Amino acid sequence: MKKPKTLNELKQLEESGFGQPYPRHGLKLLYWFANDCVYFDGYNNMCWQYDPEDGYFDFHLFRNRIERNGEKLLPDVNLQYYEVGNLNKAGADDLPDYVLEDYNQNPDHCESNMERIIVSVDDECIERVYVTEHTDQADFNKEATYCISRGLIKIIRQLTLQELLEQTGYFRQQEESDQDTKYLVNQREDTFWNDRRSGLVAEEDNDSFRNNTVSENCCKCVIL
């Protein structure tokens, strides 16, 4: 099977599109993981701060099953895989506010809970770190699955969250998303009021229009 591409630099992380655009939480999740979940010992081993087997932050066993495309998401190894990042689970409430904030503000938005981190664990060490995203309610997107190198983890540990989001283009994507939404809402409002003046829309339809405009900018789905 084709192994996931390894990301070694911030530029590669940006180009991968992981955690983008707003309101995705993947980049914030990765920042939390690099700074709070792991440390490097004197032998350059990447060790866990919290044993994934204990289930903190809703770490749980990831079964590397065959997806509907006929392939497994990750390479077969003689180690256990553990997954974290589903903000819809109770244990995720222990994650920092900066990881949860966009999801809490956009709970019905499909892309606010897409990303996951999957690690392979050997005793007290983490062998590999992968990032991925859901394609729908069941499968993961193999084309959007990447291995995060230890070097990149170390780079992220040297940054503030603000610096990571700036250097990976997250804020730029957020601004563009906000501008697109404002343009769409303004365009629809202009059309609505033009129709009102022309007598094509009844006055009592005003509230319905505003509610539909907001709801159409959200999508409702269940991410497991």
N, C-alpha and C positions, 0 to 999 in steps of 0.2 A: 504494500500500500504506500501511497505517497505521504511522506511525513510533512507535518505542518511547517511552514517557513519560520525561521528563527529571526526575531527582531532584536537587534543589538544596539540601536541608537534611537534617540528621540525622533529624529526625522523619519525613520522607518515606522515608528509607532504612529506618527501623524499620518503618514501615507497609507497605513493599513486601514484607517477609518475607524479603528476600535474606539468605542465610547463617544462617537460623534454621529450626528449633531445633538445639541440640546433637545430634549431633556434626558439623554442617556446618562447612565451612572458609571459606566465602565472605567473611565479614567480615574474617577474619584475612588472607586473600589480598588483599583490597582495601586493607587497612592497609599491608601490605608494598608493594603496587604504588604507592600514593600517596607513601610515604616513601622507598623505595629505587629505584624504577624511573623516576621522573620528577622534573623540576625546572622552575621557571619562569624564563625569561630576562628581560632588561630590557624586552622588548616584550610581556611577558605570554604568550609562547608556551609551551605545555607541551611540553617536550623530553624525549626518552628518555635515560636513563643507559646503557642497554644496547640496542644495535640489535636489534630483534626479528628481523630477517632473519638474524642470526648464530646464533639458536637457543638463547641462554642460558635456563636455567630451563625448557627445553622450549617456548619460544615457537615456534610454527609457523604456517604459512599457514592461514588459515581461508577455506574456499571457501563463499561465501554462496549455496549451492545452494537449489533449491526443496525445501521440506520436504514431508512426506506430506500436510500440510493444504493444499498447493497454493500456499503463499506462501513468500517468502524471509524469513529471520529478520531481516535488517538491510536498510537502504536501499541501493540500487545507487549506488555512487560510483566515481569514477575513481582510487581509491586501493586499496592492498592492505590486507586485514584480517589481523590476527594474533591467535592465541588462546593463552592460558596458563591453567594451573590444574589440569591433569589430574595428580593425585598418583600415578597408577599408572605414569607414564613415568619413565625413568631420569634425565632432566635435571631433574626436579622434586626430586630429592634435594638439590639445591643451595639450595632454598628454606629459610628460617629454620625452626628447630625449632618455633616457636609456630604456624606454618602447618601443619606436618606432624603435630603431636602427636596430635590427635584422630583422624586417619586411621590413624596407626600403632597406636593403642589400639583402634580399631574397624575393622579392614581389611575385614571382611565386612559391614559396615553400608552399605546402599545410599546413605544420605544423607551419608556421610562424604567423598564425592568427587563431588558433584553440580555444584558451581558452576564457572563459567569467567569470565574476563575477556577481552573481545575489543576490540582497538583498531584504528583506521584510522590509517595512518602516511603522512606527507608529508615526505619527506627526513628531517630530524632532528627533526621535530615530530610530536606525536600530535594528530590532529584531533578524534577522538571516542573516548570510553571507554564501553564497554557491559558490563553484567553480565548473566549469564543462567544457566540451569540445564538439565540434561538431563531429558527426560520418560521416556526409556527408553534402550536401548543405542545408538540412532541419532539421534533427533530432539532438538531443543532446544524448550523451552517458551516460545513467543512471548509468552504472557500473563505470564511471569515474566522478561521481558527489559526492561532499563531502560538509559537513557543516564545516565551520571554526569557532572554538570556540572563545569566547572573550579572553580567556587566551592566545591562540595562536596569536591572533591579537596583544595583549600586548607584547608578546615575540618578534614578528617581529618589533614592534615599537622601541625596545631597540637595534636593530641591524643596522649596515650599510648594504647597498645593497650587497657589496662585501661579508660580513659575511653570509648573508642569502644564497647567491648563493653557497658559499663554503660549508656551513653546510647542504645543501640539495642536494649536488652532481651535481649541474648544470655544473660547470666547468669541472668536471671529464667526464660527458657525452659529453660536447662539444669537449674535447680533443679526446675522443674515436671516435666521429663522424668525426672529421677532419682526424684522422689516417685512418679510414675506407675509406674515400673518396680518400685520397692520394694513398692508396694501390690499390683501384679500377682503378684510372686513370693510375698509373704506370704499372699495369698489362696489361691494354688495350694498352698502348703505346708500351710495350715490344712486345705484340702480333702483333701490327700493323707494327712495324719496322722489325720484323722477316719476316712477310709476304711481306713487300716491298723488302727486300733482296732476297726473294725467287721468286720475280716477280709475286706474287699473287695479289698485290694491285698497282694500277696505281698512279703515282706521284701526279696527280691533285686531288686525293682523300684525300690528307693530311688535307686540311682545313675542308673538310666535316667531317672527323674523329674527329677533335678537337671540332668542334661545336656540334656534336652529343654526345660526351663524357660529355660536360658541360651540355647540355639540359637534358640528361637522369638522371642527379643527381638532377633535379628539377622536381616538379610536378605542373601541372596547374589545378586549380579548383577555384570555387567561393564559399566563405564562407559568409553566410548571417549574 
